[in-house]
Amino acid sequence: MKGWKEIPEGGLILNPGNSINYKTGSWRSRKPIRDEEKCIHCLVCWAYCPDGSIIIEDEKVIEINYDFCKGCGICANECPKEAIIMELEK
């Protein structure tokens, strides 16, 4: 882990804060579902997700981590292609 002097200006957040230690996804009443065919991998959902629940690899969205997603819907609201919808949790 880097010391505070080594962190770039603006900070560096690798994990969703303290929630990485606690699976908080059970709080949600709606869950985001991503349509892989509509998704253009613009990463807007990843940038806006307050819980760091959008998992990317090689600059592409690969999954949503439901262990930490709280179902706030920001990702669905911000998606320019409407590739994410919010469904009632079952």
N, CA, C and O of each residue as an XYZ file, in Angstrom:
360
protein
N       0.851     -1.179      0.000
C       0.000      0.000      0.000
C       0.893      1.237      0.000
O       1.896      1.296      0.712
N       0.519      2.211     -0.799
C       1.308      3.432     -0.900
C       1.061      4.347      0.290
O      -0.035      4.394      0.848
N       2.101      5.066      0.659
C       1.960      6.089      1.688
C       1.287      7.314      1.092
O       1.185      7.429     -0.130
N       0.836      8.216      1.922
C       0.088      9.382      1.436
C       0.896     10.250      0.491
O       0.320     10.918     -0.367
N       2.215     10.259      0.623
C       3.042     11.078     -0.269
C       3.139     10.478     -1.670
O       3.456     11.189     -2.624
N       2.873      9.195     -1.803
C       2.979      8.521     -3.094
C       1.660      8.474     -3.868
O       1.645      8.101     -5.041
N       0.569      8.845     -3.230
C      -0.735      8.808     -3.887
C      -0.858     10.017     -4.812
O      -0.558     11.140     -4.406
N      -1.299      9.796     -6.058
C      -1.413     10.913     -7.000
C      -2.463     11.925     -6.556
O      -3.383     11.605     -5.804
N      -2.302     13.147     -7.037
C      -3.265     14.200     -6.726
C      -4.659     13.742     -7.139
O      -4.845     13.189     -8.223
N      -5.609     13.968     -6.292
C      -6.964     13.497     -6.550
C      -7.255     12.186     -5.849
O      -8.406     11.752     -5.802
N      -6.243     11.556     -5.310
C      -6.434     10.318     -4.557
C      -6.479      9.087     -5.441
O      -6.405      9.171     -6.667
N      -6.600      7.972     -4.804
C      -6.623      6.693     -5.485
C      -7.536      5.772     -4.694
O      -7.226      5.404     -3.561
N      -8.658      5.402     -5.289
C      -9.609      4.539     -4.605
C      -9.675      3.223     -5.372
O     -10.154      3.183     -6.505
N      -9.199      2.161     -4.760
C      -9.178      0.865     -5.418
C     -10.383      0.003     -5.072
O     -10.779     -0.857     -5.859
N     -10.963      0.226     -3.911
C     -12.080     -0.581     -3.441
C     -13.213      0.318     -2.974
O     -13.008      1.506     -2.727
N     -14.411     -0.248     -2.853
C     -15.543      0.548     -2.396
C     -15.498      0.820     -0.896
O     -16.411      0.438     -0.164
N     -14.458      1.467     -0.449
C     -14.343      1.858      0.960
C     -14.422      0.692      1.912
O     -13.947     -0.402      1.610
N     -15.017      0.923      3.053
C     -15.129     -0.119      4.059
C     -16.093     -1.225      3.671
O     -16.068     -2.301      4.268
N     -16.942     -0.981      2.678
C     -17.909     -2.016      2.320
C     -17.239     -3.245      1.720
O     -17.881     -4.288      1.599
N     -15.968     -3.151      1.342
C     -15.263     -4.317      0.825
C     -15.197     -5.406      1.894
O     -15.076     -6.590      1.578
N     -15.279     -4.997      3.160
C     -15.229     -5.959      4.259
C     -16.592     -6.543      4.595
O     -16.674     -7.509      5.354
N     -17.662     -5.981      4.049
C     -19.023     -6.398      4.383
C     -19.850     -6.518      3.118
O     -19.889     -5.589      2.312
N     -20.501     -7.630      2.937
C     -21.372     -7.812      1.773
C     -22.675     -7.077      2.053
O     -23.516     -7.546      2.821
N     -22.828     -5.937      1.428
C     -23.957     -5.048      1.713
C     -25.034     -5.089      0.629
O     -25.986     -4.310      0.680
N     -24.898     -5.974     -0.335
C     -25.857     -6.041     -1.428
C     -27.250     -6.483     -1.018
O     -28.206     -6.276     -1.765
N     -27.382     -7.084      0.149
C     -28.702     -7.562      0.585
C     -29.650     -6.419      0.925
O     -30.833     -6.658      1.166
N     -29.162     -5.193      0.950
C     -29.986     -4.024      1.268
C     -30.904     -3.633      0.120
O     -31.918     -2.970      0.336
N     -30.562     -4.033     -1.086
C     -31.264     -3.485     -2.250
C     -32.627     -4.139     -2.465
O     -32.857     -5.295     -2.107
N     -33.523     -3.347     -3.067
C     -34.836     -3.860     -3.457
C     -34.926     -4.005     -4.981
O     -35.781     -4.724     -5.497
N     -34.033     -3.313     -5.686
C     -33.934     -3.440     -7.142
C     -32.483     -3.717     -7.496
O     -31.568     -3.244     -6.822
N     -32.279     -4.484     -8.557
C     -30.910     -4.766     -8.974
C     -30.712     -4.396    -10.435
O     -31.617     -4.565    -11.251
N     -29.528     -3.892    -10.765
C     -29.246     -3.524    -12.149
C     -28.955     -4.764    -12.998
O     -28.217     -5.660    -12.586
N     -29.541     -4.792    -14.169
C     -29.297     -5.865    -15.131
C     -28.738     -5.208    -16.387
O     -29.350     -4.298    -16.945
N     -27.574     -5.673    -16.825
C     -26.908     -5.081    -17.993
C     -27.180     -5.913    -19.238
O     -27.014     -7.133    -19.229
N     -27.595     -5.250    -20.303
C     -27.805     -5.886    -21.599
C     -26.473     -5.826    -22.345
O     -26.049     -4.758    -22.787
N     -25.826     -6.968    -22.480
C     -24.496     -7.010    -23.098
C     -24.509     -6.552    -24.551
O     -23.505     -6.037    -25.043
N     -25.622     -6.730    -25.238
C     -25.699     -6.317    -26.641
C     -25.803     -4.806    -26.793
O     -25.307     -4.251    -27.773
N     -26.437     -4.137    -25.845
C     -26.573     -2.678    -25.906
C     -25.348     -1.955    -25.348
O     -25.062     -0.823    -25.736
N     -24.633     -2.605    -24.445
C     -23.501     -1.972    -23.757
C     -22.370     -1.659    -24.738
O     -21.929     -2.527    -25.490
N     -21.908     -0.407    -24.719
C     -20.803      0.010    -25.595
C     -19.498      0.169    -24.813
O     -18.502      0.654    -25.352
N     -19.507     -0.238    -23.551
C     -18.325     -0.190    -22.689
C     -17.730      1.214    -22.579
O     -16.514      1.396    -22.631
N     -18.609      2.193    -22.429
C     -18.155      3.584    -22.277
C     -17.657      3.853    -20.853
O     -16.976      4.849    -20.608
N     -17.998      2.966    -19.922
C     -17.577      3.013    -18.516
C     -18.218      4.136    -17.709
O     -17.744      4.459    -16.620
N     -19.286      4.734    -18.226
C     -19.996      5.763    -17.463
C     -20.564      5.145    -16.188
O     -20.490      5.754    -15.121
N     -21.127      3.946    -16.286
C     -21.683      3.274    -15.103
C     -20.601      3.057    -14.052
O     -20.833      3.266    -12.861
N     -19.440      2.642    -14.488
C     -18.305      2.403    -13.587
C     -17.879      3.700    -12.900
O     -17.582      3.709    -11.706
N     -17.851      4.785    -13.656
C     -17.421      6.073    -13.099
C     -18.398      6.594    -12.046
O     -17.978      7.228    -11.078
N     -19.681      6.337    -12.222
C     -20.694      6.872    -11.313
C     -21.050      5.948    -10.151
O     -21.625      6.408     -9.164
N     -20.730      4.680    -10.239
C     -21.130      3.727     -9.192
C     -20.472      4.083     -7.861
O     -19.247      4.036     -7.751
N     -21.275      4.443     -6.839
C     -20.695      4.848     -5.558
C     -20.134      3.687     -4.746
O     -19.401      3.902     -3.781
N     -20.472      2.462     -5.129
C     -20.012      1.300     -4.369
C     -18.905      0.523     -5.063
O     -18.446     -0.491     -4.537
N     -18.469      0.972     -6.226
C     -17.419      0.252     -6.946
C     -17.874     -1.138     -7.367
O     -17.071     -2.071     -7.404
N     -19.155     -1.281     -7.682
C     -19.718     -2.593     -7.991
C     -19.649     -2.970     -9.466
O     -19.976     -4.099     -9.830
N     -19.233     -2.050    -10.309
C     -19.087     -2.350    -11.732
C     -17.666     -2.862    -11.937
O     -16.695     -2.139    -11.712
N     -17.559     -4.105    -12.364
C     -16.251     -4.738    -12.542
C     -15.828     -4.584    -14.000
O     -16.561     -4.952    -14.918
N     -14.632     -4.033    -14.193
C     -14.116     -3.869    -15.554
C     -12.818     -4.654    -15.714
O     -12.093     -4.912    -14.754
N     -12.559     -5.019    -16.955
C     -11.330     -5.718    -17.303
C     -10.985     -5.308    -18.730
O     -11.837     -5.364    -19.617
N      -9.766     -4.904    -18.951
C      -9.333     -4.438    -20.276
C     -10.257     -3.350    -20.823
O     -10.622     -3.362    -21.999
N     -10.630     -2.409    -19.951
C     -11.482     -1.271    -20.295
C     -12.858     -1.683    -20.818
O     -13.448     -0.987    -21.644
N     -13.364     -2.819    -20.333
C     -14.702     -3.281    -20.687
C     -15.424     -3.720    -19.424
O     -14.820     -4.291    -18.515
N     -16.725     -3.449    -19.377
C     -17.548     -3.909    -18.260
C     -17.713     -5.414    -18.406
O     -18.143     -5.895    -19.454
N     -17.373     -6.158    -17.359
C     -17.533     -7.609    -17.444
C     -18.649     -8.129    -16.544
O     -19.251     -9.162    -16.838
N     -18.931     -7.418    -15.442
C     -20.014     -7.856    -14.566
C     -20.347     -6.789    -13.536
O     -19.641     -5.791    -13.393
N     -21.438     -7.028    -12.824
C     -21.833     -6.193    -11.694
C     -21.679     -7.050    -10.452
O     -22.211     -8.158    -10.389
N     -20.960     -6.549     -9.473
C     -20.741     -7.295     -8.238
C     -21.931     -7.063     -7.312
O     -22.021     -6.035     -6.640
N     -22.836     -8.026     -7.287
C     -24.056     -7.892     -6.492
C     -23.809     -8.035     -4.992
O     -24.700     -7.743     -4.194
N     -22.629     -8.476     -4.600
C     -22.315     -8.539     -3.165
C     -22.285     -7.145     -2.550
O     -22.564     -6.984     -1.362
N     -21.944     -6.130     -3.358
C     -21.795     -4.772     -2.839
C     -22.779     -3.767     -3.429
O     -22.973     -2.691     -2.863
N     -23.402     -4.101     -4.556
C     -24.369     -3.200     -5.199
C     -25.571     -2.994     -4.283
O     -26.161     -3.955     -3.791
N     -25.922     -1.740     -4.062
C     -27.047     -1.419     -3.186
C     -28.320     -1.109     -3.972
O     -29.358     -0.815     -3.379
N     -28.246     -1.172     -5.305
C     -29.435     -0.959     -6.122
C     -29.884      0.482     -6.212
O     -31.076      0.750     -6.362
N     -28.953      1.413     -6.124
C     -29.313      2.836     -6.140
C     -29.825      3.285     -7.507
O     -30.594      4.242     -7.592
N     -29.407      2.600     -8.582
C     -29.885      2.916     -9.918
C     -29.122      4.001    -10.645
O     -29.493      4.372    -11.758
N     -28.066      4.519    -10.042
C     -27.286      5.569    -10.708
C     -26.724      5.052    -12.031
O     -26.734      5.769    -13.031
N     -26.240      3.822    -12.040
C     -25.668      3.258    -13.265
C     -26.701      3.239    -14.394
O     -26.393      3.612    -15.526
N     -27.916      2.807    -14.086
C     -28.983      2.750    -15.094
C     -29.379      4.146    -15.553
O     -29.636      4.367    -16.737
N     -29.428      5.072    -14.630
C     -29.813      6.448    -14.958
C     -28.781      7.130    -15.853
O     -29.145      7.909    -16.734
N     -27.515      6.848    -15.637
C     -26.443      7.522    -16.377
C     -26.056      6.834    -17.681
O     -25.374      7.435    -18.511
N     -26.473      5.596    -17.878
C     -26.074      4.855    -19.083
C     -26.633      5.528    -20.338
O     -27.850      5.650    -20.474
N     -25.763      5.968    -21.260
C     -26.226      6.680    -22.453
C     -26.953      5.783    -23.459
O     -27.658      6.291    -24.331
N     -26.798      4.476    -23.356
C     -27.431      3.536    -24.286
C     -28.582      2.760    -23.651
O     -29.140      1.851    -24.265
N     -28.933      3.125    -22.414
C     -29.994      2.423    -21.676
C     -29.749      0.917    -21.663
O     -30.672      0.118    -21.819
N     -28.490      0.553    -21.475
C     -28.091     -0.853    -21.447
C     -28.253     -1.473    -20.064
O     -28.045     -2.674    -19.895
N     -28.622     -0.666    -19.080
C     -28.834     -1.169    -17.722
C     -30.255     -0.825    -17.303
O     -30.680      0.328    -17.376
N     -30.975     -1.839    -16.867
C     -32.319     -1.616    -16.334
C     -32.340     -2.077    -14.882
O     -31.534     -2.913    -14.473
N     -33.259     -1.530    -14.121
C     -33.407     -1.918    -12.723
C     -34.610     -2.849    -12.601
O     -35.728     -2.489    -12.967
N     -34.364     -4.051    -12.080
C     -35.428     -5.032    -11.881
C     -35.660     -5.236    -10.397
O     -34.738     -5.109     -9.591
N     -36.897     -5.554    -10.038
C     -37.189     -5.873     -8.647
C     -36.370     -7.080     -8.215
O     -36.256     -8.063     -8.948
N     -35.809     -6.998     -7.036
C     -35.035     -8.109     -6.475
C     -35.993     -9.254     -6.166
O     -37.089     -9.031     -5.651
N     -35.587    -10.455     -6.475
C     -36.447    -11.629     -6.215
C     -36.031    -12.328     -4.956
O     -36.635    -13.332     -4.579
